[in-house]
């Protein structure tokens, strides 16, 4: 962002630049503040409180009316309830001016800040810089942003939820923003608000960031007096207890910890080390706390309860609450975190496997394209030489080979381009009724020359049927199946393209009198490995990409590709399509 659009406020500029660099935590820690939890473009359904969800839904129709339009609407009786909680600010380039100020906030501050700028509040709270940055993020992206933050130290139980919504004018430009801020005493008990359609990585990052905010809240609680935390601790989001250092007996606990202890079938004062499958866990953690440089120790463990063996994060910390012989223990269930990490790792593994498969396939395709062009160039040179010698028979033979090489090259390039398009755009099907004979003729046009060169007879039978299908998909499938049959059928062989009505379906088959395949070769065709290459009866090469395309396309049409083959007896490839009636 150009310096000319930044405010004349060093703290705010420093925070904005730290946010852009992805390293804002240091800014907060230097001011003894807990870093907030931020969620750009939040999913409205995950907003944790009903009042915020209702306010968003109520004001949403006004957000395209411009700042003045929103302010005017909030002045009407219809929106009086929302007006109590909403701030409306106008962007002034380097700052934001309050056009409408929340009546609830005005009552709390004892002043109505309408007409003043956001950074004027900096004299009252260091979070004014955060407000400015949240506004600037929402203004620059044109998308909502949600935030949770603890208040300044000394107000340990204060949690603020903030929802910032962009306001656009008639031309679609963001003119300002609406801000709803709600205060919640006690610790939050909800999970992280996530963006719309989060990736596994975004979900994992959000979970970790939100857990950091929870930990900061607990540290605040632990530094408070025993009297002040007893009421707040009961609403804590994790199982929390004060235990005796000597024997780990529980002195006091919140309801979540009492629930865990009750599963032991013993009083709530039972030693807490009985919670875990490792009975020495707390003793080992306490020994580590003997180091005066450590204030807390964190371990991953597993509950040792008969019905609850969940993975947990265990924290043991020194606390001023309860005297010098007391420790604070809190337990967080990390099952969801582990699941997210597992899903993320699986996604990364899948991406790596796909990338390796792509690289191997491109290597194969590059090799076969190179061979195909060498053949095409080589036979073109032979054709030129025989033409100069005026050798009609030689010219005819060379010309046939040029046509054959060009057909193979065209087929390979066509399959490669089709595959690339489906990877980028997916497959869009257009279902219509087509005569099967017409689809077969379109598919066989480019295959007649290579079949004739090998003196292979192509027989069509039962094609007087009509099918419901995508024309491009079926012609691509037939062209590849017949092309493979030509490739692996010896000179003088036979290929049959047939259709057979079976109820409301039509079975389409391509069979040949070629080399055939073993059961292992058939299995490889349906495996997840890269396409299987093969050399035809006349030395033809190919990447094996065509059959992969056939299988993918047919599955998207609700059909499957079946294979019947044995060595020396040829192969039969079949698939079925919906019958469309008499053409």
C-alpha positions in Angstrom: 0.0 0.0 0.0 1.5 3.4 -0.9 2.7 5.5 2.1 0.3 8.3 1.0 -2.7 6.1 2.0 -1.4 5.3 5.5 -2.4 7.4 8.5 0.0 9.7 10.4 0.0 7.3 13.4 3.2 5.3 13.9 1.6 2.5 16.0 -1.1 1.9 13.4 1.4 1.9 10.5 3.7 -0.5 12.3 0.8 -2.9 12.9 -0.4 -2.7 9.3 3.0 -3.5 8.0 3.4 -6.4 10.4 0.0 -7.8 9.3 1.1 -7.6 5.7 4.3 -9.4 6.5 2.5 -12.1 8.4 4.3 -11.3 11.7 1.9 -9.2 13.8 2.3 -11.1 17.1 5.4 -9.2 18.1 3.4 -5.9 17.9 0.8 -7.2 20.3 3.3 -8.8 22.7 5.3 -5.5 22.9 2.1 -3.9 24.2 1.2 -6.7 26.6 -1.7 -7.6 24.4 -2.9 -11.1 23.3 -2.9 -11.4 19.5 -6.5 -11.5 18.2 -8.0 -14.3 16.1 -8.9 -13.0 12.6 -11.0 -14.7 9.9 -11.4 -13.0 6.5 -14.6 -13.7 4.6 -16.2 -15.7 7.5 -18.9 -18.4 7.0 -22.1 -16.7 8.4 -23.3 -20.0 9.7 -20.2 -20.3 12.0 -20.6 -16.9 13.7 -20.8 -18.1 17.3 -23.5 -15.8 18.7 -27.1 -15.4 17.5 -27.2 -11.6 17.9 -24.2 -11.2 15.5 -25.8 -13.6 13.0 -29.1 -11.7 13.2 -27.5 -8.3 12.9 -25.6 -9.5 9.8 -28.8 -10.9 8.2 -30.8 -7.7 9.0 -28.3 -5.2 7.7 -27.2 -7.2 4.6 -29.9 -5.6 2.3 -28.5 -2.1 3.2 -24.9 -2.7 2.4 -25.1 -1.7 -1.3 -26.8 1.7 -0.4 -23.6 3.6 0.3 -22.6 5.0 3.7 -25.2 7.7 3.8 -27.9 5.3 2.8 -27.0 2.9 5.6 -26.8 5.7 8.1 -30.3 7.0 7.0 -31.8 3.6 7.3 -30.4 3.1 10.8 -32.2 6.3 11.8 -35.6 4.8 11.0 -37.8 2.8 13.5 -37.4 -0.3 11.4 -33.7 -0.6 12.1 -33.7 1.0 15.6 -32.6 -2.3 17.3 -29.6 -2.8 15.0 -28.7 0.9 15.3 -28.1 0.3 19.0 -25.1 -2.0 18.2 -23.8 -0.8 14.8 -21.0 1.6 14.0 -20.9 3.0 10.5 -17.6 4.6 9.3 -16.7 6.4 6.1 -13.3 5.9 4.4 -11.4 9.2 4.2 -8.4 7.8 2.5 -6.0 7.6 5.5 -8.6 7.3 8.2 -12.2 6.4 9.0 -14.8 8.7 10.3 -17.8 7.7 12.4 -21.0 8.5 10.5 -23.2 6.6 13.0 -22.0 5.6 16.5 -23.5 2.7 18.4 -25.8 3.9 21.2 -24.6 1.1 23.5 -21.0 2.2 23.0 -21.9 5.8 23.5 -23.5 4.9 26.9 -20.4 3.0 27.9 -18.0 5.8 27.0 -20.3 8.6 28.1 -19.8 10.2 24.7 -21.1 10.0 21.2 -18.2 9.8 18.7 -20.2 10.6 15.6 -18.1 12.8 13.4 -14.8 11.8 14.9 -12.2 9.6 13.4 -11.3 6.0 14.4 -7.8 6.8 15.4 -9.1 9.5 17.9 -9.9 6.5 20.0 -6.2 5.6 20.3 -6.0 7.8 23.4 -8.4 5.4 25.1 -7.4 2.0 23.8 -4.4 0.5 21.9 -6.9 -1.5 19.9 -7.8 1.6 17.9 -4.9 0.5 15.6 -6.5 -2.9 15.2 -9.8 -1.3 14.3 -8.1 0.7 11.6 -6.4 -2.4 10.2 -9.6 -4.5 10.2 -11.4 -1.7 8.4 -8.6 -1.4 5.8 -8.6 -5.2 5.2 -12.3 -5.2 4.6 -12.2 -2.1 2.4 -9.3 -3.4 0.3 -10.8 -6.9 -0.2 -14.4 -5.9 -0.4 -15.2 -8.9 1.9 -16.3 -9.2 5.5 -13.8 -9.9 8.3 -14.5 -11.4 11.7 -12.2 -11.0 14.8 -12.0 -12.1 18.4 -9.7 -10.3 20.9 -9.1 -10.1 24.6 -9.4 -6.7 26.2 -6.4 -4.9 27.8 -4.7 -6.6 30.8 -6.6 -6.2 34.0 -9.9 -7.1 32.3 -9.0 -10.8 32.0 -12.5 -12.1 31.3 -13.4 -9.6 28.6 -13.7 -11.1 25.2 -14.8 -9.0 22.2 -16.3 -10.3 19.0 -16.1 -8.0 16.0 -17.8 -8.3 12.6 -16.8 -5.8 9.9 -19.0 -5.6 6.7 -18.1 -3.5 3.6 -20.6 -0.9 2.4 -20.6 -0.2 -1.3 -22.0 2.7 -3.3 -23.9 2.7 -6.6 -20.8 2.0 -8.7 -19.7 -1.0 -6.5 -16.8 0.8 -4.8 -16.4 0.4 -1.1 -17.3 3.7 0.6 -17.2 2.6 4.2 -17.9 -0.2 6.7 -20.4 -1.4 9.3 -18.9 -2.7 12.6 -20.7 -4.8 15.1 -18.7 -5.3 18.4 -20.1 -7.4 21.2 -18.7 -8.0 24.7 -18.7 -11.4 26.4 -17.7 -11.9 30.0 -16.0 -15.2 30.7 -14.1 -17.5 28.3 -15.5 -18.5 25.0 -16.6 -22.1 24.5 -17.0 -22.2 20.7 -14.5 -23.4 18.1 -12.9 -21.2 15.5 -15.0 -19.3 12.9 -13.7 -20.5 9.5 -13.8 -18.8 6.1 -16.2 -20.1 3.4 -15.1 -23.5 1.9 -11.8 -23.6 3.8 -9.0 -25.8 2.5 -7.5 -28.4 4.9 -4.5 -26.0 5.4 -6.7 -23.0 6.2 -8.8 -25.1 8.6 -5.6 -26.3 10.4 -4.1 -22.8 10.6 -7.4 -21.4 12.0 -7.6 -24.1 14.6 -4.1 -23.4 15.8 -4.6 -19.6 15.8 -7.8 -19.9 17.8 -6.2 -22.3 20.3 -3.5 -19.6 20.9 -6.2 -17.1 21.8 -7.7 -19.6 24.2 -4.3 -20.2 25.8 -3.8 -16.5 26.3 -7.2 -16.3 28.0 -6.2 -19.1 30.4 -2.9 -17.4 31.2 -4.8 -14.3 32.1 -7.1 -16.3 34.4 -4.2 -18.0 36.1 -2.6 -14.7 36.9 -5.8 -13.4 38.6 -6.8 -13.8 42.2 -8.6 -17.0 43.3 -11.7 -15.1 44.1 -11.9 -13.4 40.7 -11.5 -16.5 38.6 -13.8 -18.9 40.4 -16.9 -17.7 38.6 -15.2 -17.2 35.2 -13.3 -20.5 35.3 -16.6 -22.5 35.2 -17.3 -21.2 31.6 -13.8 -22.0 30.4 -13.5 -23.8 27.1 -11.1 -26.6 28.4 -10.9 -28.9 31.4 -9.2 -26.8 34.1 -8.2 -27.6 37.7 -6.0 -26.4 40.6 -4.0 -29.4 42.0 -1.7 -30.0 44.9 1.9 -30.3 43.8 2.7 -32.9 46.5 0.2 -35.6 45.4 -1.7 -34.0 42.5 -5.0 -34.0 44.5 -7.6 -31.8 42.8 -8.4 -28.7 45.0 -10.9 -27.1 42.6 -12.0 -27.6 39.0 -14.5 -26.5 36.4 -17.3 -28.6 35.1 -15.3 -30.0 32.2 -12.6 -31.3 34.5 -15.2 -32.6 36.9 -16.8 -34.5 34.0 -13.5 -36.2 33.3 -12.9 -37.0 36.9 -16.4 -38.4 37.3 -15.6 -41.0 34.6 -13.1 -42.5 37.1 -16.0 -43.3 39.4 -14.2 -41.5 42.3 -14.6 -38.2 44.1 -13.6 -35.0 42.3 -10.6 -34.8 44.7 -9.0 -37.9 43.2 -5.4 -37.4 42.2 -5.4 -36.0 38.6 -2.6 -38.3 37.4 -5.3 -41.0 37.2 -6.7 -39.2 34.2 -3.9 -40.3 31.9 -2.7 -43.6 30.5 0.8 -42.7 31.7 0.5 -42.5 35.5 4.0 -40.8 35.7 3.1 -38.0 33.3 2.3 -35.3 35.9 5.4 -36.2 38.0 7.7 -35.9 35.0 6.1 -32.5 34.1 6.4 -31.3 37.7 10.1 -32.2 37.7 10.6 -30.1 34.6 8.9 -27.1 36.3 11.7 -27.2 38.9 13.6 -25.1 36.4 12.9 -21.5 37.5 13.1 -20.4 33.9 9.9 -22.4 33.0 6.4 -21.2 33.9 4.6 -24.0 32.3 5.2 -27.4 30.6 3.1 -28.8 27.7 2.9 -32.4 26.7 0.7 -34.5 24.3 -0.8 -37.4 26.0 -3.8 -39.7 26.0 -6.7 -40.0 28.4 -6.5 -43.3 30.4 -10.3 -43.6 31.0 -12.1 -46.7 30.0 -14.6 -44.9 27.7 -12.4 -41.9 26.8 -9.0 -42.5 25.4 -8.9 -39.3 23.3 -5.6 -37.6 22.5 -5.1 -34.5 24.6 -2.7 -31.6 25.1 -1.8 -31.4 28.8 -0.5 -28.1 30.3 0.9 -27.8 33.8 1.8 -24.3 35.1 2.9 -22.4 38.2 0.1 -20.2 39.5 -0.3 -17.6 42.3 -3.7 -18.9 42.9 -4.1 -21.4 45.8 -0.7 -20.8 47.4 2.9 -21.8 46.5 2.2 -25.6 46.6 -0.5 -25.4 43.9 -0.3 -26.0 40.1 -2.7 -25.3 37.4 -3.6 -28.2 35.1 -5.6 -27.8 31.9 -6.5 -30.5 29.3 -7.5 -29.8 25.7 -8.9 -32.5 23.5 -6.8 -32.4 20.3 -8.7 -35.1 18.4 -9.9 -32.6 15.8 -6.5 -31.1 15.5 -5.0 -34.5 14.8 -7.7 -35.3 12.3 -7.0 -32.0 10.5 -3.3 -32.7 10.5 -3.9 -36.2 9.2 -6.3 -34.9 6.5 -3.8 -32.2 5.5 -0.9 -34.7 5.3 -3.1 -37.0 3.2 -3.9 -34.1 0.9 -0.2 -33.3 0.6 0.6 -36.9 -0.1 -2.1 -37.1 -2.8 -0.9 -33.9 -4.4 2.7 -35.2 -4.4 1.6 -38.6 -5.9 -0.4 -36.8 -8.6 2.5 -34.5 -9.3 4.9 -37.5 -9.7 2.3 -39.2 -11.9 2.0 -36.1 -14.0 5.8 -35.9 -14.4 6.1 -39.5 -15.4 3.3 -39.2 -17.9 4.8 -36.0 -19.4 8.1 -37.9 -19.7 6.3 -40.7 -21.6 4.4 -38.4 -23.8 7.5 -36.3 -24.7 9.3 -39.5 -25.6 6.5 -40.8 -27.8 6.0 -37.5 -29.5 9.7 -37.4 -30.3 9.5 -40.9 -31.8 6.4 -40.0 -33.7 7.9 -36.9 -35.3 11.1 -38.8 -36.0 9.0 -41.4 -37.9 7.1 -38.7 -39.7 10.2 -36.8 -40.7 12.1 -40.0 -41.6 9.3 -41.2 -44.0 8.9 -37.7 -45.4 12.6 -37.8 -46.4 12.2 -41.3 -47.9 9.2 -40.0 -49.9 11.2 -37.1 -51.2 14.1 -39.3 -52.3 11.9 -41.8 -54.0 10.1 -39.0 -55.8 13.4 -37.8 -57.1 14.2 -41.3 -58.4 10.7 -41.5 -60.0 9.9 -44.8 -58.2 6.1 -45.1 -58.1 6.0 -48.1 -55.9 8.5 -46.6 -53.5 6.5 -43.3 -53.5 3.3 -45.1 -52.7 4.8 -47.1 -49.8 6.5 -44.0 -48.3 3.3 -42.0 -48.7 1.4 -44.7 -46.8 4.0 -44.6 -44.0 3.8 -40.8 -43.8 0.0 -40.9 -43.5 0.3 -43.7 -40.9 2.9 -41.7 -38.8 0.9 -38.5 -39.1 -2.3 -40.4 -37.9 -0.4 -41.7 -34.8 1.0 -38.3 -34.1 -2.4 -36.6 -34.5 -4.0 -39.2 -32.2 -1.3 -38.7 -29.5 -1.6 -34.9 -29.6 -5.4 -35.0 -29.6 -5.4 -37.2 -26.5 -2.9 -35.0 -24.8 -4.8 -31.9 -25.4 -8.1 -33.5 -24.4 -6.5 -34.7 -21.1 -5.0 -31.3 -20.4 -8.4 -29.6 -21.0 -10.2 -32.0 -18.6 -7.5 -31.4 -15.9 -8.0 -27.7 -16.2 -11.7 -27.4 -16.8 -13.3 -30.7 -15.9 -15.7 -32.5 -18.3 -19.0 -30.8 -19.2 -21.4 -33.3 -20.7 -24.0 -32.4 -23.3 -26.6 -35.2 -23.5 -28.4 -35.7 -26.8 -29.8 -38.6 -28.9 -27.4 -39.8 -31.6 -27.5 -42.7 -34.1 -24.7 -45.1 -33.0 -23.7 -45.6 -36.7 -23.1 -41.9 -37.1 -20.9 -41.7 -34.0 -18.9 -44.8 -35.2 -18.4 -43.2 -38.7 -17.1 -40.0 -37.2 -14.7 -42.0 -35.0 -13.3 -44.2 -37.8 -12.6 -41.6 -40.4 -9.0 -40.9 -39.3 -8.4 -44.6 -38.5 -9.1 -46.0 -42.0 -5.6 -45.2 -43.4 -3.6 -46.9 -40.7 -6.0 -49.9 -40.7 -5.7 -50.2 -44.5 -1.9 -50.0 -44.3 -2.0 -53.1 -42.1 -4.7 -54.7 -44.3 -7.0 -54.9 -41.3 -10.7 -55.3 -41.9 -13.1 -53.2 -39.7 -16.6 -54.7 -39.5 -19.6 -52.7 -38.2 -22.6 -54.5 -36.9 -25.7 -53.7 -34.8 -25.2 -49.9 -35.1 -28.7 -49.2 -36.2 -29.5 -48.1 -32.7 -29.7 -44.7 -31.0 -28.1 -43.7 -27.8 -28.3 -40.8 -25.3 -24.8 -39.6 -24.9 -22.3 -36.8 -25.2 -21.1 -36.8 -28.8 -17.6 -35.7 -28.1 -17.1 -38.2 -25.3 -18.3 -41.2 -27.3 -16.3 -40.4 -30.4 -13.2 -39.9 -28.3 -13.8 -43.3 -26.6 -14.4 -45.1 -29.9 -11.5 -43.5 -31.6 -9.1 -44.6 -28.9 -10.5 -48.1 -28.6 -10.4 -48.7 -32.3 -7.0 -47.0 -32.6 -5.6 -49.4 -30.0 -7.2 -52.3 -31.8 -5.4 -51.3 -35.0 -2.2 -50.9 -33.1 -2.2 -54.3 -31.5 -3.7 -56.3 -34.4 -1.3 -57.9 -36.8 -1.5 -57.5 -40.6 -4.6 -59.1 -42.1 -6.5 -59.1 -38.8 -10.1 -58.1 -38.0 -11.7 -55.5 -35.8 -15.4 -55.5 -35.0 -17.4 -52.4 -33.8 -20.8 -53.6 -32.6 -23.9 -52.5 -30.7 -26.4 -54.7 -28.8 -29.6 -53.6 -27.2 -30.1 -54.9 -23.6 -33.3 -53.5 -22.1 -33.0 -49.7 -21.9 -29.2 -49.8 -22.5 -27.0 -50.3 -25.5 -23.8 -52.2 -25.1 -21.1 -50.9 -27.4 -18.1 -53.2 -28.0 -14.8 -53.0 -29.9 -13.1 -56.4 -30.4 -10.0 -57.5 -32.3 -8.0 -60.5 -33.3 -4.8 -59.0 -31.9 -2.2 -59.9 -29.4 -4.4 -60.0 -26.4 -3.4 -59.4 -22.8 -2.6 -61.3 -19.6 -4.8 -60.9 -16.5 -2.0 -58.9 -15.0 -1.9 -56.5 -17.9 -5.6 -56.0 -17.7 -5.3 -55.3 -13.9 -2.7 -52.7 -14.6 -5.0 -50.9 -17.0 -7.4 -50.3 -14.1 -4.8 -49.5 -11.5 -3.8 -46.0 -10.2 -0.3 -46.1 -11.8 0.7 -44.0 -14.8 -0.8 -45.2 -18.2 0.7 -48.4 -19.5 2.7 -48.1 -22.6 3.0 -50.7 -25.3 4.5 -51.3 -28.8 2.1 -52.3 -31.6 2.5 -55.1 -34.1 4.1 -52.7 -36.6 6.3 -51.0 -34.0 3.7 -48.3 -33.2 4.3 -46.5 -29.9 1.9 -44.6 -27.6 1.7 -43.1 -24.1 -1.3 -45.3 -23.0 -3.1 -42.0 -22.3 -6.1 -42.9 -24.4 -7.5 -45.7 -22.2 -7.1 -43.5 -19.1 -9.3 -40.9 -20.9 -11.8 -43.5 -22.0 -12.2 -44.8 -18.5 -12.5 -41.3 -17.0 -15.0 -40.1 -19.5 -17.2 -43.2 -19.3 -17.3 -43.0 -15.5 -18.5 -39.4 -15.7 -21.3 -40.6 -18.0 -22.3 -43.2 -15.5 -20.8 -46.1 -17.5 -17.8 -48.4 -17.0 -15.2 -49.8 -19.4 -15.0 -53.6 -19.2 -12.2 -55.7 -20.7 -12.2 -59.4 -21.8 -8.8 -60.6 -23.1 -6.3 -63.4 -23.2 -2.9 -63.7 -24.8 -3.0 -64.6 -28.5 -6.9 -64.4 -28.7 -7.4 -60.7 -29.0 -9.3 -58.3 -26.7 -12.9 -57.0 -26.3 -13.6 -53.6 -24.8 -17.2 -52.8 -23.9 -19.3 -50.0 -22.3 -23.0 -49.3 -22.2 -25.1 -46.2 -22.8 -28.8 -45.3 -22.3 -30.9 -46.3 -25.3 -32.7 -43.4 -27.1 -35.1 -45.2 -29.3 -35.3 -45.6 -33.1 -33.2 -42.9 -34.9 
